[in-house]
Amino acid sequence: MAFRSSPEQVAACEAVLGFEFPAVYRQWMVLGSGIELEIGGCSWFLRAVECAPGRASDVVAATRKVRSHHGWPPGAVSIGFDGGGGQLFLLRRADGVCDLGFWGGRYGLGCVRVRPVETAFRAP
């Protein structure tokens, strides 16, 4: 199953968050390449990027909610979840590179850089 987002929806989400998504993630969402990823032996479910009023599970709503939690990496954007309390996030480093990390659930409250974003969002 997949959902597609228009380039305009992705751009609106970026504007609200003040965060530019990496090109491979943006392309993944626009092409509707899937809502589930396997990373590090764990299944992750991606959040929609639409900014719909009242929607609690999109990237904007989830990021706003988790930013108030102790230990959440400043500037990180929640793009997915594992169903057990873990969050999948994007975080841009000072050098401009965007990393993919885990937070919460079985991973604890620390951030773990798992790999460059490009390796997770390859063609299904």
Biopython code that builds the backbone (N, CA, C, O; Angstrom):
import numpy as np
from Bio.PDB.StructureBuilder import StructureBuilder

atoms = [
    (1, "MET", "N", (0.848, -1.178, 0.000)),
    (1, "MET", "CA", (0.000, 0.000, 0.000)),
    (1, "MET", "C", (0.892, 1.238, 0.000)),
    (1, "MET", "O", (1.959, 1.249, 0.613)),
    (2, "ALA", "N", (0.445, 2.266, -0.686)),
    (2, "ALA", "CA", (1.221, 3.498, -0.754)),
    (2, "ALA", "C", (0.277, 4.682, -0.824)),
    (2, "ALA", "O", (-0.877, 4.554, -1.234)),
    (3, "PHE", "N", (0.778, 5.820, -0.425)),
    (3, "PHE", "CA", (0.036, 7.048, -0.653)),
    (3, "PHE", "C", (0.959, 7.979, -1.422)),
    (3, "PHE", "O", (2.180, 7.940, -1.270)),
    (4, "ARG", "N", (0.362, 8.798, -2.231)),
    (4, "ARG", "CA", (1.138, 9.759, -3.007)),
    (4, "ARG", "C", (0.870, 11.149, -2.482)),
    (4, "ARG", "O", (-0.246, 11.488, -2.089)),
    (5, "SER", "N", (1.920, 11.945, -2.488)),
    (5, "SER", "CA", (1.804, 13.339, -2.098)),
    (5, "SER", "C", (2.208, 14.179, -3.302)),
    (5, "SER", "O", (3.121, 13.815, -4.044)),
    (6, "SER", "N", (1.550, 15.264, -3.487)),
    (6, "SER", "CA", (1.932, 16.146, -4.587)),
    (6, "SER", "C", (3.176, 16.935, -4.175)),
    (6, "SER", "O", (3.438, 17.108, -2.985)),
    (7, "PRO", "N", (3.935, 17.409, -5.153)),
    (7, "PRO", "CA", (5.080, 18.260, -4.811)),
    (7, "PRO", "C", (4.653, 19.475, -3.979)),
    (7, "PRO", "O", (5.409, 19.946, -3.129)),
    (8, "GLU", "N", (3.451, 19.973, -4.225)),
    (8, "GLU", "CA", (2.941, 21.117, -3.469)),
    (8, "GLU", "C", (2.671, 20.747, -2.009)),
    (8, "GLU", "O", (2.933, 21.542, -1.107)),
    (9, "GLN", "N", (2.147, 19.537, -1.780)),
    (9, "GLN", "CA", (1.907, 19.080, -0.404)),
    (9, "GLN", "C", (3.220, 18.920, 0.355)),
    (9, "GLN", "O", (3.321, 19.287, 1.525)),
    (10, "VAL", "N", (4.221, 18.369, -0.323)),
    (10, "VAL", "CA", (5.523, 18.200, 0.311)),
    (10, "VAL", "C", (6.126, 19.556, 0.638)),
    (10, "VAL", "O", (6.652, 19.753, 1.733)),
    (11, "ALA", "N", (6.055, 20.501, -0.308)),
    (11, "ALA", "CA", (6.595, 21.851, -0.095)),
    (11, "ALA", "C", (5.867, 22.557, 1.043)),
    (11, "ALA", "O", (6.494, 23.267, 1.828)),
    (12, "ALA", "N", (4.550, 22.373, 1.142)),
    (12, "ALA", "CA", (3.782, 22.998, 2.227)),
    (12, "ALA", "C", (4.210, 22.430, 3.577)),
    (12, "ALA", "O", (4.330, 23.172, 4.552)),
    (13, "CYS", "N", (4.438, 21.137, 3.637)),
    (13, "CYS", "CA", (4.898, 20.493, 4.873)),
    (13, "CYS", "C", (6.274, 21.037, 5.261)),
    (13, "CYS", "O", (6.511, 21.349, 6.428)),
    (14, "GLU", "N", (7.174, 21.151, 4.292)),
    (14, "GLU", "CA", (8.505, 21.705, 4.555)),
    (14, "GLU", "C", (8.410, 23.128, 5.089)),
    (14, "GLU", "O", (9.123, 23.494, 6.023)),
    (15, "ALA", "N", (7.533, 23.925, 4.497)),
    (15, "ALA", "CA", (7.387, 25.319, 4.919)),
    (15, "ALA", "C", (6.885, 25.416, 6.354)),
    (15, "ALA", "O", (7.383, 26.231, 7.130)),
    (16, "VAL", "N", (5.906, 24.593, 6.712)),
    (16, "VAL", "CA", (5.357, 24.622, 8.060)),
    (16, "VAL", "C", (6.422, 24.211, 9.081)),
    (16, "VAL", "O", (6.519, 24.799, 10.158)),
    (17, "LEU", "N", (7.215, 23.203, 8.733)),
    (17, "LEU", "CA", (8.236, 22.703, 9.656)),
    (17, "LEU", "C", (9.530, 23.513, 9.635)),
    (17, "LEU", "O", (10.329, 23.439, 10.568)),
    (18, "GLY", "N", (9.733, 24.289, 8.563)),
    (18, "GLY", "CA", (11.001, 25.002, 8.426)),
    (18, "GLY", "C", (12.153, 24.035, 8.214)),
    (18, "GLY", "O", (13.256, 24.252, 8.716)),
    (19, "PHE", "N", (11.895, 22.961, 7.466)),
    (19, "PHE", "CA", (12.866, 21.888, 7.267)),
    (19, "PHE", "C", (12.778, 21.434, 5.818)),
    (19, "PHE", "O", (11.708, 21.044, 5.350)),
    (20, "GLU", "N", (13.888, 21.483, 5.114)),
    (20, "GLU", "CA", (13.913, 21.006, 3.733)),
    (20, "GLU", "C", (14.225, 19.518, 3.728)),
    (20, "GLU", "O", (15.274, 19.088, 4.208)),
    (21, "PHE", "N", (13.299, 18.735, 3.177)),
    (21, "PHE", "CA", (13.493, 17.296, 3.107)),
    (21, "PHE", "C", (14.589, 16.959, 2.102)),
    (21, "PHE", "O", (14.772, 17.677, 1.119)),
    (22, "PRO", "N", (15.314, 15.878, 2.342)),
    (22, "PRO", "CA", (16.289, 15.435, 1.343)),
    (22, "PRO", "C", (15.558, 15.028, 0.058)),
    (22, "PRO", "O", (14.422, 14.556, 0.103)),
    (23, "ALA", "N", (16.207, 15.212, -1.055)),
    (23, "ALA", "CA", (15.590, 14.947, -2.361)),
    (23, "ALA", "C", (15.071, 13.513, -2.483)),
    (23, "ALA", "O", (14.006, 13.295, -3.061)),
    (24, "VAL", "N", (15.803, 12.534, -1.949)),
    (24, "VAL", "CA", (15.360, 11.143, -2.095)),
    (24, "VAL", "C", (14.080, 10.864, -1.310)),
    (24, "VAL", "O", (13.239, 10.083, -1.756)),
    (25, "TYR", "N", (13.926, 11.490, -0.153)),
    (25, "TYR", "CA", (12.698, 11.330, 0.634)),
    (25, "TYR", "C", (11.540, 12.036, -0.075)),
    (25, "TYR", "O", (10.445, 11.483, -0.185)),
    (26, "ARG", "N", (11.781, 13.240, -0.548)),
    (26, "ARG", "CA", (10.750, 13.994, -1.263)),
    (26, "ARG", "C", (10.264, 13.182, -2.472)),
    (26, "ARG", "O", (9.060, 13.063, -2.696)),
    (27, "GLN", "N", (11.191, 12.633, -3.240)),
    (27, "GLN", "CA", (10.839, 11.841, -4.415)),
    (27, "GLN", "C", (10.052, 10.597, -4.020)),
    (27, "GLN", "O", (9.079, 10.242, -4.686)),
    (28, "TRP", "N", (10.464, 9.933, -2.942)),
    (28, "TRP", "CA", (9.778, 8.738, -2.452)),
    (28, "TRP", "C", (8.311, 9.053, -2.163)),
    (28, "TRP", "O", (7.424, 8.288, -2.542)),
    (29, "MET", "N", (8.058, 10.168, -1.497)),
    (29, "MET", "CA", (6.697, 10.547, -1.127)),
    (29, "MET", "C", (5.864, 10.938, -2.348)),
    (29, "MET", "O", (4.681, 10.606, -2.417)),
    (30, "VAL", "N", (6.457, 11.631, -3.298)),
    (30, "VAL", "CA", (5.730, 12.060, -4.498)),
    (30, "VAL", "C", (5.407, 10.866, -5.397)),
    (30, "VAL", "O", (4.325, 10.808, -5.981)),
    (31, "LEU", "N", (6.322, 9.931, -5.512)),
    (31, "LEU", "CA", (6.101, 8.768, -6.377)),
    (31, "LEU", "C", (5.204, 7.713, -5.723)),
    (31, "LEU", "O", (4.760, 6.777, -6.388)),
    (32, "GLY", "N", (4.941, 7.862, -4.432)),
    (32, "GLY", "CA", (4.109, 6.878, -3.742)),
    (32, "GLY", "C", (4.788, 5.526, -3.677)),
    (32, "GLY", "O", (4.164, 4.496, -3.928)),
    (33, "SER", "N", (6.067, 5.531, -3.340)),
    (33, "SER", "CA", (6.865, 4.300, -3.368)),
    (33, "SER", "C", (6.584, 3.338, -2.223)),
    (33, "SER", "O", (7.111, 2.225, -2.221)),
    (34, "GLY", "N", (5.781, 3.727, -1.266)),
    (34, "GLY", "CA", (5.431, 2.810, -0.180)),
    (34, "GLY", "C", (5.371, 3.507, 1.154)),
    (34, "GLY", "O", (5.959, 4.572, 1.344)),
    (35, "ILE", "N", (4.648, 2.892, 2.084)),
    (35, "ILE", "CA", (4.547, 3.473, 3.420)),
    (35, "ILE", "C", (5.324, 2.682, 4.451)),
    (35, "ILE", "O", (5.374, 3.060, 5.622)),
    (36, "GLU", "N", (5.935, 1.576, 4.017)),
    (36, "GLU", "CA", (6.692, 0.761, 4.956)),
    (36, "GLU", "C", (8.126, 0.589, 4.460)),
    (36, "GLU", "O", (8.375, 0.336, 3.281)),
    (37, "LEU", "N", (9.057, 0.733, 5.399)),
    (37, "LEU", "CA", (10.478, 0.541, 5.108)),
    (37, "LEU", "C", (11.051, -0.471, 6.073)),
    (37, "LEU", "O", (10.597, -0.572, 7.213)),
    (38, "GLU", "N", (12.034, -1.212, 5.634)),
    (38, "GLU", "CA", (12.795, -2.079, 6.532)),
    (38, "GLU", "C", (14.163, -1.443, 6.689)),
    (38, "GLU", "O", (14.906, -1.286, 5.720)),
    (39, "ILE", "N", (14.484, -1.079, 7.922)),
    (39, "ILE", "CA", (15.777, -0.457, 8.214)),
    (39, "ILE", "C", (16.337, -1.121, 9.465)),
    (39, "ILE", "O", (15.688, -1.152, 10.510)),
    (40, "GLY", "N", (17.525, -1.640, 9.345)),
    (40, "GLY", "CA", (18.169, -2.263, 10.497)),
    (40, "GLY", "C", (17.375, -3.411, 11.086)),
    (40, "GLY", "O", (17.391, -3.616, 12.300)),
    (41, "GLY", "N", (16.673, -4.168, 10.236)),
    (41, "GLY", "CA", (15.904, -5.315, 10.709)),
    (41, "GLY", "C", (14.577, -4.968, 11.347)),
    (41, "GLY", "O", (13.925, -5.839, 11.923)),
    (42, "CYS", "N", (14.166, -3.722, 11.256)),
    (42, "CYS", "CA", (12.903, -3.273, 11.856)),
    (42, "CYS", "C", (12.013, -2.670, 10.774)),
    (42, "CYS", "O", (12.497, -1.988, 9.870)),
    (43, "SER", "N", (10.718, -2.926, 10.872)),
    (43, "SER", "CA", (9.768, -2.320, 9.939)),
    (43, "SER", "C", (9.340, -0.961, 10.463)),
    (43, "SER", "O", (8.988, -0.814, 11.633)),
    (44, "TRP", "N", (9.374, 0.024, 9.586)),
    (44, "TRP", "CA", (8.978, 1.386, 9.920)),
    (44, "TRP", "C", (7.837, 1.804, 9.008)),
    (44, "TRP", "O", (7.854, 1.509, 7.813)),
    (45, "PHE", "N", (6.855, 2.484, 9.560)),
    (45, "PHE", "CA", (5.712, 2.966, 8.809)),
    (45, "PHE", "C", (5.855, 4.477, 8.643)),
    (45, "PHE", "O", (5.979, 5.212, 9.623)),
    (46, "LEU", "N", (5.836, 4.921, 7.405)),
    (46, "LEU", "CA", (6.013, 6.345, 7.131)),
    (46, "LEU", "C", (4.729, 7.118, 7.377)),
    (46, "LEU", "O", (3.627, 6.604, 7.187)),
    (47, "ARG", "N", (4.894, 8.348, 7.800)),
    (47, "ARG", "CA", (3.769, 9.252, 8.017)),
    (47, "ARG", "C", (3.475, 10.009, 6.726)),
    (47, "ARG", "O", (4.371, 10.241, 5.914)),
    (48, "ALA", "N", (2.223, 10.389, 6.545)),
    (48, "ALA", "CA", (1.837, 11.213, 5.400)),
    (48, "ALA", "C", (2.397, 12.618, 5.580)),
    (48, "ALA", "O", (2.579, 13.077, 6.708)),
    (49, "VAL", "N", (2.669, 13.301, 4.472)),
    (49, "VAL", "CA", (3.178, 14.666, 4.576)),
    (49, "VAL", "C", (2.075, 15.718, 4.460)),
    (49, "VAL", "O", (2.345, 16.905, 4.643)),
    (50, "GLU", "N", (0.859, 15.316, 4.166)),
    (50, "GLU", "CA", (-0.232, 16.277, 4.072)),
    (50, "GLU", "C", (-0.439, 16.975, 5.412)),
    (50, "GLU", "O", (-0.361, 16.342, 6.466)),
    (51, "CYS", "N", (-0.696, 18.244, 5.371)),
    (51, "CYS", "CA", (-0.924, 19.038, 6.579)),
    (51, "CYS", "C", (-2.417, 19.280, 6.725)),
    (51, "CYS", "O", (-2.889, 20.396, 6.505)),
    (52, "ALA", "N", (-3.160, 18.253, 7.092)),
    (52, "ALA", "CA", (-4.610, 18.362, 7.200)),
    (52, "ALA", "C", (-5.006, 18.758, 8.615)),
    (52, "ALA", "O", (-4.524, 18.161, 9.577)),
    (53, "PRO", "N", (-5.876, 19.755, 8.757)),
    (53, "PRO", "CA", (-6.334, 20.153, 10.086)),
    (53, "PRO", "C", (-6.969, 18.968, 10.822)),
    (53, "PRO", "O", (-7.790, 18.247, 10.255)),
    (54, "GLY", "N", (-6.590, 18.778, 12.065)),
    (54, "GLY", "CA", (-7.156, 17.713, 12.872)),
    (54, "GLY", "C", (-6.496, 16.357, 12.692)),
    (54, "GLY", "O", (-6.772, 15.430, 13.455)),
    (55, "ARG", "N", (-5.646, 16.229, 11.716)),
    (55, "ARG", "CA", (-4.968, 14.945, 11.497)),
    (55, "ARG", "C", (-3.838, 14.811, 12.509)),
    (55, "ARG", "O", (-3.007, 15.710, 12.632)),
    (56, "ALA", "N", (-3.801, 13.711, 13.223)),
    (56, "ALA", "CA", (-2.814, 13.546, 14.300)),
    (56, "ALA", "C", (-1.603, 12.724, 13.890)),
    (56, "ALA", "O", (-0.632, 12.638, 14.643)),
    (57, "SER", "N", (-1.645, 12.117, 12.700)),
    (57, "SER", "CA", (-0.568, 11.191, 12.363)),
    (57, "SER", "C", (0.330, 11.665, 11.223)),
    (57, "SER", "O", (1.225, 10.926, 10.811)),
    (58, "ASP", "N", (0.123, 12.861, 10.706)),
    (58, "ASP", "CA", (0.999, 13.307, 9.629)),
    (58, "ASP", "C", (2.323, 13.810, 10.192)),
    (58, "ASP", "O", (2.483, 13.937, 11.406)),
    (59, "VAL", "N", (3.267, 14.094, 9.305)),
    (59, "VAL", "CA", (4.612, 14.508, 9.716)),
    (59, "VAL", "C", (4.573, 15.751, 10.603)),
    (59, "VAL", "O", (5.260, 15.805, 11.623)),
    (60, "VAL", "N", (3.781, 16.741, 10.225)),
    (60, "VAL", "CA", (3.727, 17.991, 10.999)),
    (60, "VAL", "C", (3.168, 17.749, 12.396)),
    (60, "VAL", "O", (3.780, 18.154, 13.385)),
    (61, "ALA", "N", (2.012, 17.093, 12.487)),
    (61, "ALA", "CA", (1.381, 16.855, 13.789)),
    (61, "ALA", "C", (2.269, 15.988, 14.690)),
    (61, "ALA", "O", (2.425, 16.276, 15.876)),
    (62, "ALA", "N", (2.846, 14.931, 14.123)),
    (62, "ALA", "CA", (3.698, 14.047, 14.925)),
    (62, "ALA", "C", (4.955, 14.769, 15.401)),
    (62, "ALA", "O", (5.381, 14.595, 16.542)),
    (63, "THR", "N", (5.544, 15.577, 14.528)),
    (63, "THR", "CA", (6.757, 16.307, 14.904)),
    (63, "THR", "C", (6.448, 17.323, 15.992)),
    (63, "THR", "O", (7.207, 17.447, 16.954)),
    (64, "ARG", "N", (5.357, 18.044, 15.857)),
    (64, "ARG", "CA", (4.979, 19.016, 16.892)),
    (64, "ARG", "C", (4.793, 18.329, 18.239)),
    (64, "ARG", "O", (5.216, 18.847, 19.273)),
    (65, "LYS", "N", (4.163, 17.170, 18.220)),
    (65, "LYS", "CA", (3.904, 16.447, 19.467)),
    (65, "LYS", "C", (5.209, 15.954, 20.099)),
    (65, "LYS", "O", (5.424, 16.148, 21.295)),
    (66, "VAL", "N", (6.062, 15.333, 19.326)),
    (66, "VAL", "CA", (7.260, 14.706, 19.883)),
    (66, "VAL", "C", (8.340, 15.730, 20.260)),
    (66, "VAL", "O", (9.211, 15.429, 21.076)),
    (67, "ARG", "N", (8.293, 16.919, 19.685)),
    (67, "ARG", "CA", (9.285, 17.951, 20.035)),
    (67, "ARG", "C", (9.205, 18.363, 21.496)),
    (67, "ARG", "O", (10.167, 18.913, 22.033)),
    (68, "SER", "N", (8.084, 18.109, 22.144)),
    (68, "SER", "CA", (7.948, 18.464, 23.555)),
    (68, "SER", "C", (8.480, 17.363, 24.483)),
    (68, "SER", "O", (8.528, 17.552, 25.699)),
    (69, "HIS", "N", (8.874, 16.232, 23.926)),
    (69, "HIS", "CA", (9.363, 15.120, 24.744)),
    (69, "HIS", "C", (10.831, 15.312, 25.103)),
    (69, "HIS", "O", (11.640, 15.752, 24.286)),
    (70, "HIS", "N", (11.148, 14.973, 26.336)),
    (70, "HIS", "CA", (12.522, 15.062, 26.815)),
    (70, "HIS", "C", (13.432, 14.158, 25.977)),
    (70, "HIS", "O", (13.124, 12.985, 25.765)),
    (71, "GLY", "N", (14.540, 14.706, 25.508)),
    (71, "GLY", "CA", (15.506, 13.922, 24.757)),
    (71, "GLY", "C", (15.328, 13.927, 23.260)),
    (71, "GLY", "O", (16.171, 13.402, 22.533)),
    (72, "TRP", "N", (14.221, 14.523, 22.777)),
    (72, "TRP", "CA", (14.027, 14.580, 21.324)),
    (72, "TRP", "C", (15.108, 15.474, 20.723)),
    (72, "TRP", "O", (15.334, 16.576, 21.223)),
    (73, "PRO", "N", (15.776, 15.031, 19.670)),
    (73, "PRO", "CA", (16.855, 15.830, 19.080)),
    (73, "PRO", "C", (16.331, 17.153, 18.514)),
    (73, "PRO", "O", (15.414, 17.148, 17.693)),
    (74, "PRO", "N", (16.892, 18.270, 18.935)),
    (74, "PRO", "CA", (16.439, 19.569, 18.423)),
    (74, "PRO", "C", (16.548, 19.624, 16.900)),
    (74, "PRO", "O", (17.571, 19.262, 16.320)),
    (75, "GLY", "N", (15.489, 20.075, 16.282)),
    (75, "GLY", "CA", (15.473, 20.218, 14.826)),
    (75, "GLY", "C", (15.083, 18.963, 14.069)),
    (75, "GLY", "O", (14.930, 19.012, 12.848)),
    (76, "ALA", "N", (14.916, 17.830, 14.760)),
    (76, "ALA", "CA", (14.557, 16.579, 14.086)),
    (76, "ALA", "C", (13.085, 16.586, 13.682)),
    (76, "ALA", "O", (12.250, 17.215, 14.332)),
    (77, "VAL", "N", (12.784, 15.875, 12.596)),
    (77, "VAL", "CA", (11.428, 15.766, 12.069)),
    (77, "VAL", "C", (11.028, 14.293, 12.064)),
    (77, "VAL", "O", (11.714, 13.455, 11.478)),
    (78, "SER", "N", (9.913, 13.989, 12.722)),
    (78, "SER", "CA", (9.418, 12.615, 12.797)),
    (78, "SER", "C", (8.736, 12.239, 11.488)),
    (78, "SER", "O", (7.722, 12.831, 11.118)),
    (79, "ILE", "N", (9.296, 11.250, 10.785)),
    (79, "ILE", "CA", (8.718, 10.839, 9.506)),
    (79, "ILE", "C", (8.088, 9.453, 9.561)),
    (79, "ILE", "O", (7.443, 9.029, 8.601)),
    (80, "GLY", "N", (8.268, 8.733, 10.684)),
    (80, "GLY", "CA", (7.704, 7.397, 10.762)),
    (80, "GLY", "C", (7.723, 6.847, 12.178)),
    (80, "GLY", "O", (8.211, 7.490, 13.107)),
    (81, "PHE", "N", (7.181, 5.639, 12.325)),
    (81, "PHE", "CA", (7.081, 4.999, 13.628)),
    (81, "PHE", "C", (7.135, 3.490, 13.438)),
    (81, "PHE", "O", (6.919, 2.985, 12.336)),
    (82, "ASP", "N", (7.423, 2.778, 14.519)),
    (82, "ASP", "CA", (7.529, 1.320, 14.427)),
    (82, "ASP", "C", (6.384, 0.580, 15.104)),
    (82, "ASP", "O", (6.368, -0.651, 15.097)),
    (83, "GLY", "N", (5.445, 1.281, 15.678)),
    (83, "GLY", "CA", (4.319, 0.642, 16.356)),
    (83, "GLY", "C", (4.612, 0.279, 17.802)),
    (83, "GLY", "O", (3.712, -0.164, 18.516)),
    (84, "GLY", "N", (5.855, 0.456, 18.253)),
    (84, "GLY", "CA", (6.226, 0.137, 19.621)),
    (84, "GLY", "C", (6.784, 1.329, 20.366)),
    (84, "GLY", "O", (7.516, 1.166, 21.342)),
    (85, "GLY", "N", (6.447, 2.529, 19.917)),
    (85, "GLY", "CA", (6.914, 3.741, 20.577)),
    (85, "GLY", "C", (8.149, 4.355, 19.948)),
    (85, "GLY", "O", (8.551, 5.455, 20.328)),
    (86, "GLY", "N", (8.756, 3.667, 18.995)),
    (86, "GLY", "CA", (9.934, 4.208, 18.325)),
    (86, "GLY", "C", (9.560, 5.187, 17.225)),
    (86, "GLY", "O", (8.553, 5.011, 16.539)),
    (87, "GLN", "N", (10.369, 6.208, 17.064)),
    (87, "GLN", "CA", (10.166, 7.222, 16.028)),
    (87, "GLN", "C", (11.329, 7.167, 15.040)),
    (87, "GLN", "O", (12.483, 7.013, 15.442)),
    (88, "LEU", "N", (11.030, 7.290, 13.771)),
    (88, "LEU", "CA", (12.027, 7.407, 12.719)),
    (88, "LEU", "C", (12.116, 8.879, 12.376)),
    (88, "LEU", "O", (11.101, 9.509, 12.082)),
    (89, "PHE", "N", (13.321, 9.438, 12.409)),
    (89, "PHE", "CA", (13.410, 10.877, 12.172)),
    (89, "PHE", "C", (14.501, 11.246, 11.184)),
    (89, "PHE", "O", (15.433, 10.483, 10.931)),
    (90, "LEU", "N", (14.352, 12.445, 10.635)),
    (90, "LEU", "CA", (15.370, 13.083, 9.805)),
    (90, "LEU", "C", (15.972, 14.214, 10.617)),
    (90, "LEU", "O", (15.264, 14.926, 11.329)),
    (91, "LEU", "N", (17.272, 14.373, 10.507)),
    (91, "LEU", "CA", (17.958, 15.442, 11.214)),
    (91, "LEU", "C", (19.100, 15.945, 10.342)),
    (91, "LEU", "O", (19.977, 15.182, 9.937)),
    (92, "ARG", "N", (19.072, 17.228, 10.066)),
    (92, "ARG", "CA", (20.108, 17.831, 9.240)),
    (92, "ARG", "C", (21.272, 18.251, 10.121)),
    (92, "ARG", "O", (21.095, 18.968, 11.106)),
    (93, "ARG", "N", (22.477, 17.792, 9.751)),
    (93, "ARG", "CA", (23.694, 18.149, 10.479)),
    (93, "ARG", "C", (24.167, 19.539, 10.056)),
    (93, "ARG", "O", (23.674, 20.108, 9.082)),
    (94, "ALA", "N", (25.115, 20.066, 10.795)),
    (94, "ALA", "CA", (25.672, 21.392, 10.509)),
    (94, "ALA", "C", (26.293, 21.465, 9.116)),
    (94, "ALA", "O", (26.323, 22.534, 8.507)),
    (95, "ASP", "N", (26.794, 20.321, 8.603)),
    (95, "ASP", "CA", (27.406, 20.319, 7.271)),
    (95, "ASP", "C", (26.376, 20.181, 6.156)),
    (95, "ASP", "O", (26.742, 20.099, 4.984)),
    (96, "GLY", "N", (25.077, 20.153, 6.513)),
    (96, "GLY", "CA", (24.010, 20.092, 5.523)),
    (96, "GLY", "C", (23.540, 18.689, 5.184)),
    (96, "GLY", "O", (22.505, 18.523, 4.538)),
    (97, "VAL", "N", (24.280, 17.682, 5.606)),
    (97, "VAL", "CA", (23.896, 16.295, 5.334)),
    (97, "VAL", "C", (22.730, 15.918, 6.247)),
    (97, "VAL", "O", (22.709, 16.274, 7.425)),
    (98, "CYS", "N", (21.771, 15.201, 5.693)),
    (98, "CYS", "CA", (20.606, 14.776, 6.465)),
    (98, "CYS", "C", (20.793, 13.318, 6.869)),
    (98, "CYS", "O", (21.051, 12.457, 6.029)),
    (99, "ASP", "N", (20.662, 13.056, 8.155)),
    (99, "ASP", "CA", (20.772, 11.698, 8.679)),
    (99, "ASP", "C", (19.396, 11.157, 9.040)),
    (99, "ASP", "O", (18.444, 11.905, 9.260)),
    (100, "LEU", "N", (19.328, 9.836, 9.093)),
    (100, "LEU", "CA", (18.135, 9.121, 9.497)),
    (100, "LEU", "C", (18.442, 8.526, 10.863)),
    (100, "LEU", "O", (19.501, 7.924, 11.043)),
    (101, "GLY", "N", (17.545, 8.680, 11.825)),
    (101, "GLY", "CA", (17.811, 8.152, 13.155)),
    (101, "GLY", "C", (16.584, 7.542, 13.802)),
    (101, "GLY", "O", (15.459, 7.708, 13.331)),
    (102, "PHE", "N", (16.829, 6.827, 14.901)),
    (102, "PHE", "CA", (15.777, 6.210, 15.705)),
    (102, "PHE", "C", (15.717, 6.922, 17.043)),
    (102, "PHE", "O", (16.736, 7.403, 17.540)),
    (103, "TRP", "N", (14.532, 6.993, 17.628)),
    (103, "TRP", "CA", (14.367, 7.592, 18.954)),
    (103, "TRP", "C", (13.196, 6.917, 19.643)),
    (103, "TRP", "O", (12.187, 6.609, 19.009)),
    (104, "GLY", "N", (13.329, 6.689, 20.932)),
    (104, "GLY", "CA", (12.230, 6.155, 21.734)),
    (104, "GLY", "C", (12.026, 4.662, 21.545)),
    (104, "GLY", "O", (12.789, 3.994, 20.848)),
    (105, "GLY", "N", (10.986, 4.161, 22.177)),
    (105, "GLY", "CA", (10.689, 2.729, 22.093)),
    (105, "GLY", "C", (11.871, 1.904, 22.559)),
    (105, "GLY", "O", (12.486, 2.212, 23.580)),
    (106, "ARG", "N", (12.185, 0.875, 21.828)),
    (106, "ARG", "CA", (13.292, -0.006, 22.218)),
    (106, "ARG", "C", (14.663, 0.625, 22.041)),
    (106, "ARG", "O", (15.664, 0.067, 22.492)),
    (107, "TYR", "N", (14.720, 1.773, 21.397)),
    (107, "TYR", "CA", (15.995, 2.441, 21.151)),
    (107, "TYR", "C", (16.376, 3.404, 22.260)),
    (107, "TYR", "O", (17.498, 3.911, 22.280)),
    (108, "GLY", "N", (15.469, 3.661, 23.176)),
    (108, "GLY", "CA", (15.740, 4.613, 24.240)),
    (108, "GLY", "C", (15.570, 6.036, 23.732)),
    (108, "GLY", "O", (15.106, 6.257, 22.613)),
    (109, "LEU", "N", (15.944, 6.985, 24.552)),
    (109, "LEU", "CA", (15.719, 8.380, 24.202)),
    (109, "LEU", "C", (16.902, 9.026, 23.500)),
    (109, "LEU", "O", (16.866, 10.219, 23.201)),
    (110, "GLY", "N", (17.943, 8.259, 23.237)),
    (110, "GLY", "CA", (19.083, 8.819, 22.523)),
    (110, "GLY", "C", (18.918, 8.671, 21.032)),
    (110, "GLY", "O", (18.178, 7.802, 20.571)),
    (111, "CYS", "N", (19.580, 9.490, 20.285)),
    (111, "CYS", "CA", (19.496, 9.360, 18.851)),
    (111, "CYS", "C", (20.622, 8.524, 18.329)),
    (111, "CYS", "O", (21.765, 8.634, 18.773)),
    (112, "VAL", "N", (20.291, 7.698, 17.393)),
    (112, "VAL", "CA", (21.265, 6.817, 16.795)),
    (112, "VAL", "C", (21.299, 7.091, 15.297)),
    (112, "VAL", "O", (20.296, 6.934, 14.601)),
    (113, "ARG", "N", (22.442, 7.493, 14.822)),
    (113, "ARG", "CA", (22.576, 7.683, 13.373)),
    (113, "ARG", "C", (22.724, 6.304, 12.760)),
    (113, "ARG", "O", (23.652, 5.564, 13.087)),
    (114, "VAL", "N", (21.813, 5.966, 11.879)),
    (114, "VAL", "CA", (21.851, 4.625, 11.329)),
    (114, "VAL", "C", (22.540, 4.567, 9.979)),
    (114, "VAL", "O", (23.308, 3.643, 9.711)),
    (115, "ARG", "N", (22.281, 5.517, 9.155)),
    (115, "ARG", "CA", (22.866, 5.515, 7.815)),
    (115, "ARG", "C", (22.433, 6.764, 7.077)),
    (115, "ARG", "O", (21.509, 7.460, 7.498)),
    (116, "PRO", "N", (23.099, 7.040, 5.981)),
    (116, "PRO", "CA", (22.647, 8.167, 5.169)),
    (116, "PRO", "C", (21.224, 7.913, 4.660)),
    (116, "PRO", "O", (20.853, 6.768, 4.401)),
    (117, "VAL", "N", (20.456, 8.942, 4.523)),
    (117, "VAL", "CA", (19.071, 8.849, 4.081)),
    (117, "VAL", "C", (18.961, 8.124, 2.747)),
    (117, "VAL", "O", (18.021, 7.356, 2.540)),
    (118, "GLU", "N", (19.899, 8.352, 1.847)),
    (118, "GLU", "CA", (19.833, 7.791, 0.504)),
    (118, "GLU", "C", (19.771, 6.257, 0.496)),
    (118, "GLU", "O", (19.191, 5.673, -0.419)),
    (119, "THR", "N", (20.352, 5.608, 1.490)),
    (119, "THR", "CA", (20.340, 4.133, 1.501)),
    (119, "THR", "C", (18.989, 3.575, 1.926)),
    (119, "THR", "O", (18.661, 2.440, 1.580)),
    (120, "ALA", "N", (18.204, 4.341, 2.663)),
    (120, "ALA", "CA", (16.887, 3.875, 3.106)),
    (120, "ALA", "C", (15.819, 4.082, 2.039)),
    (120, "ALA", "O", (14.920, 3.253, 1.892)),
    (121, "PHE", "N", (15.908, 5.166, 1.303)),
    (121, "PHE", "CA", (14.882, 5.515, 0.323)),
    (121, "PHE", "C", (15.357, 5.223, -1.097)),
    (121, "PHE", "O", (15.435, 6.112, -1.945)),
    (122, "ARG", "N", (15.667, 3.966, -1.326)),
    (122, "ARG", "CA", (16.027, 3.537, -2.668)),
    (122, "ARG", "C", (14.791, 2.915, -3.313)),
    (122, "ARG", "O", (13.792, 2.685, -2.632)),
    (123, "ALA", "N", (14.842, 2.652, -4.566)),
    (123, "ALA", "CA", (13.689, 2.102, -5.274)),
    (123, "ALA", "C", (13.259, 0.781, -4.635)),
    (123, "ALA", "O", (14.094, -0.078, -4.352)),
    (124, "PRO", "N", (11.936, 0.621, -4.408)),
    (124, "PRO", "CA", (11.442, -0.615, -3.781)),
    (124, "PRO", "C", (11.602, -1.820, -4.694)),
    (124, "PRO", "O", (11.237, -2.933, -4.316)),
]
sb = StructureBuilder()
sb.init_structure("model")
sb.init_model(0)
sb.init_chain("A")
sb.init_seg("    ")
for serial, (resi, resn, name, xyz) in enumerate(atoms, 1):
    if name == "N":
        sb.init_residue(resn, " ", resi, " ")
    sb.init_atom(name, np.array(xyz, "f"), 0.0, 1.0, " ", f" {name:<3s}", serial, name[0])
structure = sb.get_structure()
